[in-house]
């Protein structure tokens, strides 16, 4: 077997890199029609002529300024790992902007292959590119691709492999004086082993641009000769051109790009207004944008609860009930502990979580549709106004929206934020957003107490779901405002986001995303939740002599000890207390715990809950579930992303206080209003 051959996919956010990566490798990495989907590098493999080709999907970046962590990942990999070929994926509909990164790739002596992606969409917008001319002008191969249709992929693989031994040096003409200065700086950087010879020219350019990341890598303060050349060069450019060096250099690149565009791109005036612009008049309207977003989310939860949970989930619940009765009768003569483990722990505990798989499938299908269609980028855009109104960065909205699937993913998406202040606030408020793990708890209680009630035309259960989602956003925004004014006082940041054209998602893509996300829920139920259920079951049946699942068991004693703390919130039973304790590990396990401690062959879990909760205390419990303590996985990612146990513990402490306070307020205020 030959030596491994490496291809890196690089491009602007939302240019189709991850779609191309999935087609090349057969991977099921998440693809979304909005910027910021890839926040860390991903690896996959493809075989070509008995050769193993490693494909790396790098985070999207507009340039090599490396102002955010995802850009740093891309820059570091290209500069330090030196892949055999860099496939520069270009959005054909935005070629001028995309070529800015191309020029920088060429300046660093990378072996570049251009994948001219989404050519079908460009042509629909009356943009036509002569790829042969583009290849000639840039002296690099150009392959036209449509990743969603698997078009041009074979040619891309073969071209990548066949160009492994070819490399043509590229130098952009910045003017004689600047060119000479760049050569001097690059020679010193290479001679003193400050960076590799291949990267030296680009590093010299970035130093003249006063790029903070490059100065840090080069350790400019420790290299006096380089520092003096850079400072003198910046001053000379300012004097000669009248512009700061970074503006002058960027302008020279764009002048070069414009010459390329003039010779190989033809744009026709469309006969009618673009469909995307028509839709955006409503969904991004100053006054209608935010109400439209909340209407979309409201309908999403109505459909999820009505169709996914009550209709489809009802069949699963009945099937599990029949299975439980069958196993109970089958094990009638089995040892009591064995029967209790199978019927109470496995069927009653894990089974009560699996009831909500149809709910997950429905919700993730709808969310994937919104992402792939391009609407989620608009949602982040309109939420920017709300974020700015309370002093937060608009990209924080992206983390909040991503976090509605999983708080871990939401926290990881904060890597796209530029400043430490914005990242820290985004990390600390993401756990307040309703994630998929909390939905089974909402569905259980909403089904038990609000299923047959309606508010006008809409079922009350869907309104309960939506109110909790809205409450999570409001608490996150309020917490972010307080943190930005107290703990993280810093300069104001600005939000720039590309709005991609609307697309009709493919059914295959939607089904892959739907199952991909639901699969993790099922796996979690079969591993993490099952493990926790086993521990809970052991605590519930010991000590021997105590009635299993009673207040005298170890589990009951633990819950009874802490229950008084939760009494002001209306659910001061040992069962509810234990469920919340277990929920710190995984929120799905709350349902499994109730399914086990209230296990009975005579009735459903929903009916049993009505004996222990009122509608008001049930809603207060859901509020507590929403706001209290991030789960173990979220705690771990906070610890990793902040590189601090202190901040992870802080997130647990302050969210516990907020969750308990909110639950107590809801219950006590409800009692005063006569809602008990």
HELIX and SHEET records of a PDB file:
HELIX    1   1 UNK A   17  UNK A   25  1                                   9    
HELIX    2   2 UNK A   69  UNK A   76  1                                   8    
HELIX    3   3 UNK A   77  UNK A   81  3                                   5    
HELIX    4   4 UNK A   92  UNK A   94  5                                   3    
HELIX    5   5 UNK A   95  UNK A  107  1                                  13    
HELIX    6   6 UNK A  119  UNK A  124  1                                   6    
HELIX    7   7 UNK A  131  UNK A  138  1                                   8    
HELIX    8   8 UNK A  147  UNK A  149  5                                   3    
HELIX    9   9 UNK A  153  UNK A  162  1                                  10    
HELIX   10  10 UNK A  176  UNK A  191  1                                  16    
HELIX   11  11 UNK A  197  UNK A  208  1                                  12    
HELIX   12  12 UNK A  212  UNK A  218  1                                   7    
HELIX   13  13 UNK A  220  UNK A  222  5                                   3    
HELIX   14  14 UNK A  224  UNK A  241  1                                  18    
HELIX   15  15 UNK A  245  UNK A  264  1                                  20    
HELIX   16  16 UNK A  275  UNK A  283  1                                   9    
HELIX   17  17 UNK A  289  UNK A  303  1                                  15    
HELIX   18  18 UNK A  304  UNK A  312  3                                   9    
HELIX   19  19 UNK A  313  UNK A  330  1                                  18    
HELIX   20  20 UNK A  336  UNK A  340  1                                   5    
HELIX   21  21 UNK A  341  UNK A  350  3                                  10    
HELIX   22  22 UNK A  351  UNK A  354  1                                   4    
HELIX   23  23 UNK A  357  UNK A  373  1                                  17    
HELIX   24  24 UNK A  375  UNK A  389  1                                  15    
HELIX   25  25 UNK A  396  UNK A  402  1                                   7    
HELIX   26  26 UNK A  407  UNK A  412  1                                   6    
HELIX   27  27 UNK A  413  UNK A  416  5                                   4    
HELIX   28  28 UNK A  420  UNK A  430  1                                  11    
HELIX   29  29 UNK A  436  UNK A  449  1                                  14    
HELIX   30  30 UNK A  460  UNK A  485  1                                  26    
HELIX   31  31 UNK A  507  UNK A  524  1                                  18    
HELIX   32  32 UNK A  525  UNK A  529  3                                   5    
HELIX   33  33 UNK A  530  UNK A  541  1                                  12    
HELIX   34  34 UNK A  554  UNK A  567  1                                  14    
HELIX   35  35 UNK A  574  UNK A  583  1                                  10    
HELIX   36  36 UNK A  589  UNK A  597  1                                   9    
HELIX   37  37 UNK A  605  UNK A  609  1                                   5    
HELIX   38  38 UNK A  615  UNK A  627  1                                  13    
HELIX   39  39 UNK A  632  UNK A  642  1                                  11    
HELIX   40  40 UNK A  645  UNK A  672  1                                  28    
SHEET    1   A 6 UNK A  42  UNK A  48  0                                        
SHEET    2   A 6 UNK A  51  UNK A  57 -1                                        
SHEET    3   A 6 UNK A   5  UNK A  11  1                                        
SHEET    4   A 6 UNK A  85  UNK A  91  1                                        
SHEET    5   A 6 UNK A 112  UNK A 117  1                                        
SHEET    6   A 6 UNK A 141  UNK A 145  1                                        
SHEET    1   B 2 UNK A 127  UNK A 129  0                                        
SHEET    2   B 2 UNK A 265  UNK A 267 -1                                        
SHEET    1   C 2 UNK A 454  UNK A 455  0                                        
SHEET    2   C 2 UNK A 458  UNK A 459 -1                                        
END                                                                             
